[in-house]
Amino acid sequence: MEATCLSLIALRSVQPDALAAFYAQLGMTFVKHRHGEGPEHFSADLEHGVVFEIYPQKAGALPTTSTRVGFGVRSVNEAFQALIKAGAKVVSEPKVSEWGMRAVVDDPEGHRIELIERKRDADSRSARQVGRESMEAIRPTHVEVSLGTIAQNFDAIRAHVGKAEVMPVVKANAYGHGIVEVSQHLAAHGATCFGVALLEEAVVLRRAGIIQPILVFGGVVARQIPQFIEHDLMMAASSIDKMRQIDDAAAAAKKKARVHLKIDTGMERIGVHWYSAEKLLEASLSFQNIEIAGIYSHFANSDAEDLSSAKEQLARFLEVLDFYPKRSLKPPQRHIANSGGILQLPESHLDLVRPGILLYGVYPSREVKTSIAVKPALSWKSEVVYFKVVQPGNAVSYGGTWKSDHPVRVVTVPVGYGDGYFRALSNRGQVVIRGERHPIVGRVCMDQFMVNLEWGTAYNGDPVTLIGDGILAQDVADWAGTIPYEVLTNIHARVPRVYV
Ligand SMILES: Cc1ncc(COP(=O)(O)O)c(C=O)c1O
């Protein structure tokens, strides 16, 4: 699927109905939608599985934006031509600006529309687009991501947790799958909020047109607070002092800051300890410029077979939450469940769940029994670039750690630890070539590794599967002595992502 992201931003305040009526003249059929508590908006299905959406202005969310987001009217030029044909007047022809390709038109209804095709900088989806357009042709290695599979996994999780809201966790580049692509796809599919680790990740999402609530899990330093407020991002707070700073910054910005109280129930990472949380909860009621949108904790061991520690954490969290009914107050949104909690502790689902790894079709550990039918969304493919026969006694790769006592056919694959394919896979990992598993022999180099075919057949250009075709991220993790989370998040940005 073409994945160019085109934002349509109405520079003057307009009604979505008026804009939808106008674009209907271009042949788009709009349907009115509302996802959860989100605003009513219009959406039209275009070609290439692309969705075009028109949202009303959301106070505070996107300060200069009245109406926005077209996914994939594939280029500014294409949209510009269509608008001119429909009677729009040129204000500025398509040209490259500091934002990327940009054009401005006045549509016949008098709306000034800015068309932007985002610039391809190092961190954006567009950088991976460049990867797709140019490197795909050049480099015989890529990661394939099925956005449809991620959406199906999201649905399977939603069905499993019933009434609880599902917050897709898209930190660390959506576990290697592409933060912008995954989030835009899930937003169009009905996701009502997102979770990330860093302020920067949340800002990337806002710039990509994500208007849903975003919670940043990580600790906040004082200088970041104004940016959280400016971008209408929800932040974690675990001390009265931090709440005071947030309250002051919100007062200065004349806005309400949205906060989730973070309770540490046994992870010893961030959060106020459960045994001293009451004071924070009490104080949280008094800040004029803060909305307490949620209260949460995080499991340290929900992916273990022995759930006693996770159950203890949950009990501690529930004890903290007693604060609210005791004062006859409605609690804010309560959440603690990550993938392990979703799968193993239904009583932990509460008001919202935060799936990360499960969303991408991977179970958090071998100890968790399969109960939700999710499928892996990512595969990693390369090609054979060299074939040779290695004679007995001749060592393969750095350090000479592997030799054969008989002649063997060995092929070279152009992937290495510089791509995030662990060196720990040396003499341990396996790949699939022509439907067969074959072992990696010798050390994985920065950009290449070797595979022993014994006397099997392979030609230059034959596909090689590193993840997929029966090889799970969990298998690679086992061979490398790590966890599937690290396998996925470690895949380097230089590996082009292709969305199918
Ligand atoms: C606060 C928080 N919630 C949810 C998640 C998602 O965890 P998982 O990928 O195990 O579902 C994470 C990831 O570590 C996290 O830090």
The ligand as an SDF file (V2000), in Angstrom:
LIG
                    3D

 16 16  0  0  0  0  0  0  0  0999 V2000
    3.9110    1.6100   31.4720 C   0  0  0  0  0  0  0  0  0  0  0  0
    3.8440    0.5410   30.4330 C   0  0  0  0  0  0  0  0  0  0  0  0
    2.6530    0.0280   30.1010 N   0  0  0  0  0  0  0  0  0  0  0  0
    2.5220   -0.9450   29.1730 C   0  0  0  0  0  0  0  0  0  0  0  0
    3.6300   -1.4660   28.5330 C   0  0  0  0  0  0  0  0  0  0  0  0
    3.4400   -2.5710   27.5120 C   0  0  0  0  0  0  0  0  0  0  0  0
    4.0290   -3.7430   27.9630 O   0  0  0  0  0  0  0  0  0  0  0  0
    3.8940   -5.0910   27.1070 P   0  0  0  0  0  0  0  0  0  0  0  0
    4.6800   -4.8680   25.8830 O   0  0  0  0  0  0  0  0  0  0  0  0
    4.4810   -6.1310   27.9990 O   0  0  0  0  0  0  0  0  0  0  0  0
    2.4470   -5.2660   26.8640 O   0  0  0  0  0  0  0  0  0  0  0  0
    4.8920   -0.9750   28.8610 C   0  0  0  0  0  0  0  0  0  0  0  0
    6.0890   -1.5330   28.2140 C   0  0  0  0  0  0  0  0  0  0  0  0
    7.0520   -1.8990   28.8140 O   0  0  0  0  0  0  0  0  0  0  0  0
    5.0100    0.0550   29.8360 C   0  0  0  0  0  0  0  0  0  0  0  0
    6.1950    0.5740   30.1650 O   0  0  0  0  0  0  0  0  0  0  0  0
  1  2  1  0
  2  3  1  0
  2 15  2  0
  3  4  2  0
  4  5  1  0
  5  6  1  0
  5 12  2  0
  6  7  1  0
  7  8  1  0
  8  9  2  0
  8 10  1  0
  8 11  1  0
 12 13  1  0
 12 15  1  0
 13 14  2  0
 15 16  1  0
M  END
$$$$
